[in-house]
Amino acid sequence: MENMLIINAHPKVESATSVSLRVLQHFLEAYTKWNPAGAIEQIDLYRDSIPAIDHMVLELWSKQGREEPLNEEEQQITDRMSAILQQFKAARKYVIVMPMHNFNIPSKLKDYIDNILIARETFQYTENGSEGLLTDGRSLLVIQASDAIYTNHDWYAEVEYSHKYLKSMFNFMGVMDYQIIRAQGNAILDRDQILAHAFQEAGEAAKRLASTKPTIKINRNGRMENRMVT
């Protein structure tokens, strides 16, 4: 069974008026319809403990490098970071739901990425550069709400860093199947029309992800390739 991990990066964790969370709810209803036995887990970044890379984390990493014992608080932090990483690696499908914050991702989502972008866990360094380790056919769906429109090939599209960042980081880890649903233009367009369009995309994405399974193929160089089949 392929686990799906919902990464809720909305500060209003359960807001009934949030556009992105309403799209997520529509997606989940459709996904469970198409895949009723699918396992779904959720982490709420603004409710759950997500360690930031601060002075204490840098210090405990230094102590680990010197093989020095950690104090109780440091051990709790490293245990939590390990749990976040293992939960992430155990999933095969990811859904990130978030608002756009000043052309980028919410700050807690950046902290979360710092907990999962770990050498020898989700990527590795090689003589030919870094390469992702999550190359077993995983998928990422991003559900994002924004007040402005970011698909008109104008200045707003240039400074839309959240999409570029998330796609790049997940590709870096080996997750190449990437899709974004934009519930955009909330400051200027009709909210019902925005939701109707996003709901349609969410339903289609749910059906695709519910029926998508990876197959493993060995190429002529003896390395595994992934192919997505429905």
Secondary structure as the mmCIF struct_conf table of DSSP 4:
data_model
#
loop_
_struct_conf.conf_type_id
_struct_conf.id
_struct_conf.beg_label_comp_id
_struct_conf.beg_label_asym_id
_struct_conf.beg_label_seq_id
_struct_conf.end_label_comp_id
_struct_conf.end_label_asym_id
_struct_conf.end_label_seq_id
STRN STRN1 MET A 4 ASN A 8
BEND BEND1 PRO A 11 LYS A 12
TURN_TY1_P TURN_TY1_P1 VAL A 13 GLU A 14
BEND BEND2 ALA A 16 THR A 17
HELX_RH_AL_P HELX_RH_AL_P1 VAL A 19 TRP A 34
TURN_TY1_P TURN_TY1_P2 PRO A 36 ALA A 37
STRN STRN2 ILE A 40 ASP A 44
TURN_TY1_P TURN_TY1_P3 LEU A 45 ARG A 47
BEND BEND3 ASP A 48 ASP A 48
BEND BEND4 ILE A 53 ILE A 53
HELX_RH_AL_P HELX_RH_AL_P2 HIS A 55 GLY A 65
TURN_TY1_P TURN_TY1_P4 ARG A 66 GLU A 67
HELX_LH_PP_P HELX_LH_PP_P1 GLU A 68 LEU A 70
HELX_RH_AL_P HELX_RH_AL_P3 GLU A 72 ALA A 90
BEND BEND5 ARG A 92 ARG A 92
STRN STRN3 LYS A 93 PRO A 99
STRN STRN4 HIS A 101 HIS A 101
TURN_TY1_P TURN_TY1_P5 ASN A 102 PHE A 103
STRN STRN5 ASN A 104 ASN A 104
HELX_RH_AL_P HELX_RH_AL_P4 SER A 107 ILE A 116
STRN STRN6 ALA A 119 ALA A 119
TURN_TY1_P TURN_TY1_P6 ARG A 120 THR A 122
STRN STRN7 PHE A 123 THR A 126
TURN_TY1_P TURN_TY1_P7 GLU A 127 ASN A 128
STRN STRN8 GLY A 129 GLY A 132
BEND BEND6 LEU A 133 LEU A 133
BEND BEND7 ASP A 136 ASP A 136
STRN STRN9 SER A 139 ALA A 145
BEND BEND8 ASP A 147 ALA A 148
BEND BEND9 ASN A 152 ASP A 154
HELX_RH_AL_P HELX_RH_AL_P5 TRP A 155 GLU A 158
TURN_TY1_P TURN_TY1_P8 VAL A 159 VAL A 159
HELX_RH_AL_P HELX_RH_AL_P6 TYR A 161 PHE A 172
TURN_TY1_P TURN_TY1_P9 MET A 173 GLY A 174
STRN STRN10 ASP A 177 ALA A 183
TURN_TY1_P TURN_TY1_P10 ASN A 186 ILE A 188
BEND BEND10 LEU A 189 LEU A 189
HELX_RH_AL_P HELX_RH_AL_P7 ARG A 191 SER A 211
STRN STRN11 LYS A 213 ILE A 218
TURN_TY1_P TURN_TY1_P11 ARG A 220 ASN A 221
BEND BEND11 GLY A 222 GLY A 222
STRN STRN12 MET A 224 VAL A 229
#
